[in-house]
Amino acid sequence: MSKSIQSVRGTHDILPDQSARWQAFEAIVRQTMQTYGYREIRTPVLESTDLFCRSIGEVTDIVEKEMYTFADRNGDSLTLRPEGTASCVRAGIQHGLLHNQTQRLWYTGPMFRHERPQKGRYRQFHQFGVEAYGISTPDIDAELILMGARLWRALQLKDIRLELNSLGSVAARANYRAVLVEYFQSHHDQLDEDSRNRLTTNPLRILDSKNPDMQALNNAAPSLLEYLDEESAREFDVLKLILDTAGIAYTVNPRLVRGLDYYCKTVFEWVTDQLGAQGTICAGGRYDGLVAQLGGRETPAIGFALGIERLLALQEQSSGQMITDDVDVYMLLQGEGSELKGLLLAENLRNELPGLKLLTHCGGGSFKSQMKKADRSGAALALILGEAEIRAAQVAVKFLRDKTEQQLIAESELINFIRINI
């Protein structure tokens, strides 16, 4: 016997017993997005490699080490998308959605990065993201943060804290970058290998180092907030005022820089201590220059994204609740003519009771085996249709989750009976 084929390392199957939690999360996301007036966009998982080199930055870890890139049969370089923002911008430019318009968009789907697999982090992972285009004022920054807070409440997540920073304008960042490089060069012997590499490519990322040996040096570094331009400082103050007024607690973290080159001004992360060292569950910020960088016109933009696997792990850990997709009603069929009659009756019940989750037994089998399957289904009611019930135009109803006596219900009364008891 040949060896069975396994899933690719770093990918995972979402099995039927797990999919109910995903569906519940997706329903909450969709409802929340409708509440705020955001519209869904769906982009391809395959994009031109150049899109991510130009947006994320060629000297980032994602582009240099993590992207799944290959040449197709025409010799074009294609990449499985590692994140969603660049694809949204590309689609907005290509289809004329951004110029002199405002757009509030959201997306969800698989992303791909060649990282070391660990709990909640996979090489194919799923991301939910929100993007807003054409609004330059900090009220939209606040809206996205308020949206995040609403999501955590809807998902019953606790002990999540918000960290904020402002990266300032491009010019302010350039001034700060020069100061930061001078500071780290004067402590070159204390830098680890990653930090030395970043010193010439992306020195702000040194502040984001997770190496404990770098923390004292980073904490003593000049603060970016001291080099903010006047406009960025003013907008950051307005954002904080809105959050204070709305009762959203936050911490200003001057070491929060985000990992991608296209961020400017407001950046933020929602973090938790419940998932170990990798505590960020949602991150985002402004990227006002990205649309022009990818060939469009200057367009203010802000967004955030979260990893769904990590969020569901946190939700399960926080609530301890099992979300199932149990059916409401299980129909047992016994005797001649029951299969045809049962299937037609089940269709009528589905027509008259939208949303009813009804599982009709197929494949025959003894009454005892069918009852075992009914019980395992999680259904509240079992409908029993045999030859005697068919002759009397009745259905036997057995309550599976309490000690209510079994009843015979006329077919004409069955719809109302189920409506009352489910």
N, C-alpha and C positions, 0 to 999 in steps of 0.2 A: 504494500500500500504506500503510495507516495505521501510525502509530508504535506499537511494542510498549509494553505497560505494564510499568513497572519497580517493584521493591519500594519501599515508602515509605522516605524518608531516615531513617537511624537504626535501621532494622530489617535483618535479614539472614536468608538461607536457610541452613539446615544441610544441606549436600548429602550424598549417600550416602557419598562418600569421607571425609567428616568425622564422620559419625554414629557410627562405631565408637569414636572417642575419647570421645564423649559417653556411649555405652552402657557403656564400661569404667568411666568415672567414676561413673555411676549405680549400677553393680553394687557398686563399692567403698563408696559411701555407704550403700546398702541393707544390705550386710553389716555395716558398722560400727554402724549404728543398731540392728540386731538384736543385736549383741554387747553393747550397753549397755541393751537393753530398751526402746528408744524406739519409739513407734508413729507411723505416717504419718497426717497430716491433709491433706485437699485442700479448699481454699476457692475460691470464685468469683473470677475476675479482675475482675468488676464489683462495686463496693460503693457504699454511700451516701457522698456526698462528706463529709458530716458526720463520718463515722467517722475520716477522716484529719485533718480540721480539729481535732477534739477530742483525738486521740492525738498526732499529730506536732507540732501547734501552728500556729496560723494565721499567725504571723510568721516561719515558717521558709522557706528558699528553696524547699523541696519544694512546700509548699502555695501559696506566692505566685507561683512562677515555673515549676514543673516538672510539675505534675500535668496529666493529660489528663482534663478535666472537661467534661461536656456535660449538657444537659437532654434527657430522653427525651420520648416523645410524651405522657406524662402530666404533664410539667412537673417531674418529680423530677430533682434534681441527682445525677448518677452520676459515678463516677471509676474509671478503670482503675487497679488497685492499684499504688502506687509502692513498696511494701514489704510484707512478710508478717506482721509481728508483730501489727499492729492487727487484721488479719483473723482470726488465731488467737484473739486475746482475744475478739473479737466472737462467733466460733463457740463458744468455751468458755462464755461467758455465756448465749448463746441456747439452747444444748443442755444446760445444767446440768452441765458437765464440771468446774467449778472449785471450787465451794463445798464446803468440808470434804473436799477430795480432793487428791491429788497427781497430776499428769499430766506425762509426758515425751513430747513430740511432736516430729515433724520434718516438713518440707514441702519441696517443690521445684516450680518453675514460673516462668512469665514475669511480669515486673514492667515498669512503664512510667514513664519520666520524660523530659520534654522537655529534654534536655541537648545540649550540642554533641558530636556523634558523634566518636569517636576510637578508636584501636585498643583493643579490649577493653572499650570503653564504648559502649553503644548506647541508643537510645530504647526499644526493647524488649529487655530483657536477662533472663537467667535467674538465679534465686537459689536457693540451698539454705540452709535455716535450721533451727535447733533451738531449742525453747522448753521450759522446765521450770517448772511452777506448783505452789505450795503448800509449798515448802521454803524456809525463811528462813535456814538456816545456810550458812556458807561452804564446806561440803563439796561442795554442788552447784555452786558457782562453780568449784571445783577440777575437778570431774568434766567440765564442759564444756571447760575448758582442756586437760585430759588427752585428751579426745576429739579436739580439734583437732590435738594433737601426733600422735595415732595416725593421723589422716587424712593428715597430711603424710608420714608414713613409708610408708603404704600407696600413696600417689601418687608416691613417690620424689622428693619435693621437698626441696631443700636451701637453706641460707642464709636461713631464715625465722626471724625473731626475735619474741619476745613482749614487748609493752609493757603495763604495768598502771598503774592509778590507782584511787583511790576518790573519788567525788564526795560522800560523806557523806550524812547525812539531809537531808530537805527544809529543816529549820530551819538546819542547818549550811550548806547551800548558800545560803540566804537571807542569812545573816550574811556569808559570803564574797562574795556578789554585791555587797553594799553596799560592802565594802572595795575590791573590784575596780573598781566604778564610780568611786569617789573617786580611785583611782590613775589610771585612764585619763582622767578629766576633767582631772586636773592636767597631763596630757600631750596635751591635745586636739589641739594643732597638729601632733602627730606621727602622728595616726591617719589611715589611708587612708579612702576613702569608705565601703567596706563596714563597717569597724570603727566609724565614726561612726554608721552606721545601727544596728548591733548594740548600741551602747552603751545605747540606751533600750529595746531589745527582748530581746536575749539576749546580755548582755556576756560570758558564759563562752565563747561562740563566737569572740570576738576572739582568745583564746588558741590557737585552732585555725587561725588565718590562715596561708595558704601564701605570703603576700607576703614576700619576703626582707627588704624594708625594715621590716617589723614585728617581725622576730625579736629584735632587741636589746631593744626595748621590752617584748616579751612575756617574754623571759627574766628581766628585772628585776622583773616583776610579783610581787606576793605569792603564795606557794604555797598552793594549796587544802589541801594536807596539814596545814598549820599550823592550819587552822580545823575539822578533823574533830571530830565528836562522839565521845564515848568509845566507844560501841557500834560505830560504823563503823571506828574505829581498831583496836579489838580484833579485829573480824572480818577486817580487812585483814591483820593480823599472822598470824591463823590460816591464811588463804589462802596467804600467802607461805611459811609453815612447811610446809604440805602440798606446795607446788610444789618447795621446796628438798629435801624428803625424797624426792620422786618423781624428782628429777634434771631438772626442767624449768627451764631458764635463762630469766631475764626481766630487764627493766629497768623500774624505777619511773619513770614519766613524769608529773610533776605537771601538765603542759600538756595531757594527754590528757583531753578533755572529751566527745567524741562529739557528733554533730550534732543529735540529736533531744531534745526537751524531756523525754521521759518517763524518761530514765535517772537512776539514783541509785546510791549505794554503788559496788560494783565495776564498773569498765569496763576493757575490754582490746581490744587489736588485735594481729593477726599481720601483720608487715610484711616487705617484701623490697626490696632495692635493684635488682632485676633488671627492674623494669617502669617505670623512669623516676621522675618526680616523684610520681606517684600510686601509692605503694608499699604501701598497705593492701590485703591480699587477704581478710581476715576480721576482723570486728569485732563486739563485743557488750557485754553488761553487764546489770546489774540494772535492773528497772523495776517496783518493788514497788507503785507507786501507780497504774499504768495501768488495772488491772482495775476499781478503784473509780471512776476517772476516766471509764470508759466505761459505768458503770451497774451493775457487779457489786459484790461485797463485797470488802473489803480482802484482797488475795491476794499473797503474795510471788511474784516471777517473775524469771527470768533467761533470756537467750537469746543466740544469735549468728547471723550470716548471712554468706554469701560470694557473690560474683559468679562464676558458673560460667565465663563467657567468659574472664574475667581469669585464673582459676585454670588453665584448660586452656592458655592462652597461656603461662603460667609453666611448666606441666608440660612442654610441648613444648620450651620453651627450655632447661629444666633437664636433661631426659633425652635429647633429640634422637631419641627412639624414635618410629617410626611404628607406630601401632596400626591394624590393618586388620580388616576383616570378611571376609577370604578364606574361600572354601568349602573343605571337606576333599576332596570327591569331585565330579568332573564326569562325567556320563554322556553318551556319544556314541551316537547312534542312526542306523543305516544300513540301508536295505532294507525290503522289505515286512514289515509286522507288527511292526517294531521300536518304533514309537511306542507302541502299546498295551502291548506286553510290557515296554518300558522304564519307562513310567509306573507300572505295577503292581509291577514289581520295586523301583523307587525307593520306593514307599509301604511295601513290606514292610521294606526296609532302615531306613527312618525309624521304623517301629514297633519294630523289634528293637534299634535302636541309638539310644536317646534322646540328643539333643544333637549327632548327626551333622549336619554342614552339607553337604547334597548338592544340587547343581544339575543338573537334567535338561535337556538341550538340547531346545528346541522351535523350530519354524519351518523345519525342513529344512536343506538346504545340503550342500555337498560335505564329504567326510571332512577335507580339508585345512582348510577354513574352520572346521569344528567343532573341530579340534585347536588352531587359533589361539585360539579363544575359551576352550578348556579351559586353555591355558597362561596367558592373561591373567587368568583367574579366581583364580589363586593356589592352585589345588587341588594337593594332593600326589599324588592318584591320578586317572587317567582310566579309567573303565569303558567298554569298547567293546562294543556289542551290535549285531551284524549278523545276516544270515540264517543264516550258518554257525554262529555261536554259539548262536542260538536252537534250531537243529536238534539241536545237541550238548548242550543244556542247560548251556552254559558261558558265561563272560564273560571277555573279554580285559582284562587289567589292565596299564596302562602307568604307570610311575613317572615323574612329571613333574619332580621336583626332584633326582633323582640318576640314576646310570647303571645301575641295576638292570635286568636283562633283562625284557622284556615277558613276562607269564605268562598261561596259560589256567587259569582257576579254575572248578571245578564250581559251579553255582548253590547247591547244598546246603552248600558250604564257604565261600561268599562272605562271610557275616556274620562268621565267625571270622577270616577273612583280613583284612577291614577293621578289625576290633577290634584285631588285632595290629599292623597297619601304620599306623594313624592315631593 
